[in-house]
Amino acid sequence: MGDGIVDWAAPWPLFPETPADHLVVEHDEPADWRTLAQRSYDTLVKLGARG
């Protein structure tokens, strides 16, 4: 999340209107899972996610 072709800012405001209560971030065989996790976390924070 935060790197690639998905424009997360576009659907992000719609998530509260769904019954979903989890967002799963997945990447097949990342070269560095820590960097992937940090980038995804940073992107969620920028979008206004609250844990």
Stockholm file with secondary structure:
# STOCKHOLM 1.0

chainA/1-51         MGDGIVDWAAPWPLFPETPADHLVVEHDEPADWRTLAQRSYDTLVKLGARG
#=GR chainA/1-51 SS CCSSSCCTTTTGGGGGGSSCCCCCCCCSSCSCHHHHHHHHHHHHHHHTCCC
#=GC SS_cons        CCSSSCCTTTTGGGGGGSSCCCCCCCCSSCSCHHHHHHHHHHHHHHHTCCC
//
